[in-house]
Amino acid sequence: MSTAATERLARLLALVPYLIARPGIRVDQAAADFGVPPKQLRKDLELLWMCGLPGYGPGDLIDLSFEGETVTVTFDAGMSRPLRLTGAEATALVVALRALAETPGVADTDAVRRALAKIEAAAGEAQPAGVVVGLAAWEGERTAKVRATVTEAARQRRAIRIRYYTASRDESSSRTVDPMRLLLVEGRGYLEGWCRQAQGVRLFRLDRIDAVETLDETAAPPPCAEPTDVSAGLFRPAADHEAAVLLLEPDGRWIAEYYAVDEVTELAGGRCRVVMRYTDPAWMVRLVLGAGGQAVVLGPPTLAERVRERAEAAVRRATCGATG
C-alpha cells in the first residue's frame, strides 16, 4: 500500500469519531485539523458514504448531512464505538510498543510512548482483573536485561560479545558482534549485527542470547554490511531443507512459537498442524521425541520411520536395563 493510501485509510478511520464529536463543523476547519486541502476532505467524505456494515444498503452505510459549508454525521454504522482489546491483545500491543520505543532510529518515540501510556492505562482498568500488562508477560527477566544492554551498546556504537544458542543445531557459541540495529519481527525482538566469526550480517533473537558483554571498542561493521530485508519474514528456506509436517497437541504448541515454521493450521481441541523446515534429521528426531508425545510426525514417511526406530531403541534399552 502506498504512503498516500495508508495516510488516507488512517484519516478515514479517524474522521467518523472526529465528526461525531463536532457536529456541524465547517469542512475547511476539519480539513485544517487533518492537514489536508478542503477538496481532499470532501473526497474523503464522499468515500465514507460508501462505507458501512455488511449488507451495504440503506440503513447500513455511514450517512452524512451537509448544510452549507458544514457537515454532520447522521448515522455512524457503529464507528462511534471505542476499540476494544482483549487482555492478550492489549498485552501483545504493549510488548510491541515498548520494543519499538526502545529501538534506535524510531522517528517519533514520544508518540509511541504516549500511545503506550494510554493502552497501559486502559488495560489496567480492564475486566476481568488479573491481566498482566508489560514485557514480563512475554519476555523473561534475563531477556529484558539483554535487550537493555544491547540497546545501550547500539546507541553508543560499541561492540559486544554474546553467548548465543542456535536452535537449529542445538548448540551455543561465543560471538563478537558489531551491532547495527534492533528489530521487532513477527512479535520477537532481534539484534542485527556484523558477526566477526561468520564474517557476515546475522540476526540474533534476543531471547536466545544467554549472556552479553559490552566491549571497550567501537562497533565497526564493514561497508558491505547491508541490513536484512525482513519484509517477507525472516525464514528463507533453502532448496535442500526438508519439510516436516507435525501434529502438535495443546502442550506442544510451544514448538510453533519457539521455532520458525512455514505454516500453522488450527485444529479442533487446541491442536494445530505445522510445516517446519529442518536441515539435520537427527535434530528433528530429538525435537519430536523430546516433546513427550505432544508432537506427532505426519510426514515425510522417512522422518516418521526414524522417530519410530529411535523410540523403539530407547524402549529396548530401558527394558534391558530393568531386567538386567
N, C-alpha and C positions, 0 to 999 in steps of 0.2 A: 504494500500500500504506500502511495506517495506521501510526502510530508504534508502537502496541501489537503489530501483526502483524510489523513489522520487528524489534522487540526480541525477539519470541518466536522468529522464524526464527534470529536470531543465537544465541539461547540453545540452541535445538535442535541447531545445528551444533556448539556447544561442549560439549554435555552428554556425548556418547559418549566422546570422548577424556578428558574430566574424570573420568567414572565408571571408565573402564578403568584410569586411574592410581590410583584409590581404591576398589578392590573392597571391598564390604561396608560402604560409608559409610552413615551414617544419613540418611534422607530429609530430616529437619529441618536437619541440618548442610549438606547440599548446597543446600537452599533458601536458607539464610542466606548461603552463599557466592555464590549468584546473585542475592541481593537480592529474592527473591520469597517469598510465603507457601508453606508446605508443600503446601497444597491445589492451588496453581497448578503446583508442580513435579510433583505426581502426575499432573495432566492432561497435562503435557508428556511424562512417561514413557509414559503411555497412548498418546499420539500417535506416539511413537517406535516402538512395537510395529507400526505400520502403514507404517513406512518401511524401505527396503532396496534391494536390487538388482533389475533388470528380471527379470520372472518373478513376483515378489511372491508366491511360495508358500513352503511350509516349506523352510527352509534358505536362503532369500533375504532374509528380513526380519530386522531387528535383534531380538535376543531378550534379555530381562531376567529376572533371578531375584530374587524378594523373599523375605526371611526376616525376619519380624517387622517392624521399622521400618527395615531396611537394604535396599539394592539393589546388585546386581552385574550387569555386562554379561556374558552368556554367549556372544553372537555379535554381532560389531560390523559385519558386512556391508561390511568394507573401510574403515570410517571411522577406523580407527586409523592408517591410512597418512598420512604428512605431506603437506601440499600441495606439489606440485612445479611449479615455473615454468620455462619455457624462458628462455634468455638474453634474448630480445626481450621476453618478458612481464615479466621482472624489471626490465629497463631502463625499460619504459613505466611500471611501477608506481613506480619510484624517481623518475622525472621528475614524475609526478602528485603524489606525496607531498611532494617538495621545493617544488613550486609552491604546494601547499596550505599548507605550513608557513610560507611567506613571504607569504601572503595576509593582509592586515589583516582582523581580525574573526573569525578562526577561534577557536572557543571553547577548545579544548584542544590548543594547539600542542605541549605536552610529549608527549602521547600520539602525535601524528603523528610527532614526531622519534624517539620510541622505536621505533615501527614501522619508520620509515625506516632506523634503525641496524641493526635485525635483518635487514631484507631486503638491505641493502648487504653485511652480513657474510656472509649465506648466498650471495648472488650472487658474492661474491669467492672463495668456496670451490667454486663450481660448476664442473663439467666439461662440455664441453671448455673449456680455458683460453682466455683472449683475449677474453672477453666484456667490453666496456667498459660500466661502470655509472656513470651520472651524467648531468648535464644536457648535457655536451659532446657526447654521442652524438646528441642530438636538437636541441640549442639551441646555436647558434654563440656565439663569444665576444662578439660585438657585442650580440647579443640578451640574453645574460646580464647585460652591463653596463647595458643599457636597463632590464631588469627590476629590477636593484638600485636604479637611480636613481629609477625610477617608484615602487617600493615605499617608498623613503625619503621621497619627496615626498608620497605619500599619507599616510604616518604623521605627517609634520609639517604636513599640511594646507597645502601650498604649491602654487601654480600652476606649470605647466610650459609650455615651448614645444617643439614637436616638428616634425620634418620627416617627413611620412608619405606612404607610397606607396599609392595606391588602385589595386588591380589591375584592377578592372572598367573603369577609364578610362585605365589605363596612364599615370598621371601622379603627380607628387609635389607636395605643397603644404605650406606652413607653417601650423601651427595653434597657438593658445594654448588650453590645456585646464585646467579645474579638475578634478583627479582626484576620483572618487567611490569606486571600489573596483577591485580586481583580480579577474579571473575566470579559471577554468580550464574551458573548454567544449570538448567533443569533442577533448580532448587538446592544446588550444592555449591559450596564455596571452593574455589581453586586458586592456586598460585601459578601464574605463568612466568617462567624464567628460563634463562640460559643455563643448562646443566653442563658443568665443566667436564664431568665424567663422560657423558654421552656426546658432548660437543654438538649440542642441538637444543632447540627450544622444546621444553617439556611442560606439561600441565600436571600439577601435583594436587590431589584432593586434600583439603586441609584436615579432614578427619582421619587421614591415613599418615599424617606426619606425626611420628611418635615423639620426636624431640627436635628442637630448633635452637640454634645459637647464632646470634648476630656477630659477624666478624668485624675486626677493626681494619677493613679495607673497602674501597669504593666498589660498588657494583658496576660492572662494565660489560654489558652484552655487546658482542661484536656487531658491526654494521649489517651483517647478513641476517641477524636475528629478527625475523618478522613475526608479528602477532598471529596467533592461530585463528582461522576463520571458524567460528563456532555457530554460525547462523543456521546450519543444518544439523546441529547436535555435535557431540564430542566424538562418538564412536564411529570410526570409519573401517568397516570390516574389509580385510584383505581377501584375495581370491582363495588363499589356502586355509582360511579359517573355517573350521567345521561349525555346523549349527546344531545345537541340541534343543529338542522340544521337551520341556519339563512341565509336569503337572505338580503344582505347589498347593499343599494343604494350608489352612489358615496360619498355622505356626511356622510355615516355611516361606511365607511371603517376604521375609526379610531378604531372601536371596535376590528378588527382583528389585529391592530397594538399595541393596549394597553393591550389587554388580551391574554392569551395563547390559541391557537387554534390548533386542530389536523390537519385540512385540510383547504386549501383555493383553490377554483376553480374559475378561472377568467371567467366572463360572458361578454356579449356584453354591450356596453354603460357605461363601467366603473364600472359595478356592480360586485359582487362576492358572492359566496356561501361558507359558512364556517361551519365546525363542531367544536363545542365548548363544553367542559365539564363543569359541574357545580355541586355543592353539595347542594345548597339551592335554591329550585324553586322560592321562593319569591324574592330572589335577581335577578334571571334571568328575572322574570316578570318585575321588576323595571328597569332593564337594557334596555329591549326591549321597554317599554313604554317611557322611558326617551330619546330614540333615536328619538322620534318625527316622526314616520313613515318612518325613514330611515333604520329600521330593521324589517323584517317580519319573523315570525316563520313558517318554513316548516315542522318541526317535533321536538319532538313527538306530537301526537294529544293532549295529556293531557296538555302539556305546551301551545299549541296554544289556547286551551279552557280557561286556566287560564288567559292568556293575554286578551282574548276577554271579559271574565267576569269582569276583573278589569277595562278595558277600558269602558265598558257599565256602571259600577257602578260610575265611575268618571263623565261620561256624565249625568247620572241621578242627581248626587249631584249638578253639575253645573246648570242643568236645573231648579231644585227645588230652588236653590239659586237665580236664575234670576227671577223666577215667584213669589217668596216669598216676 
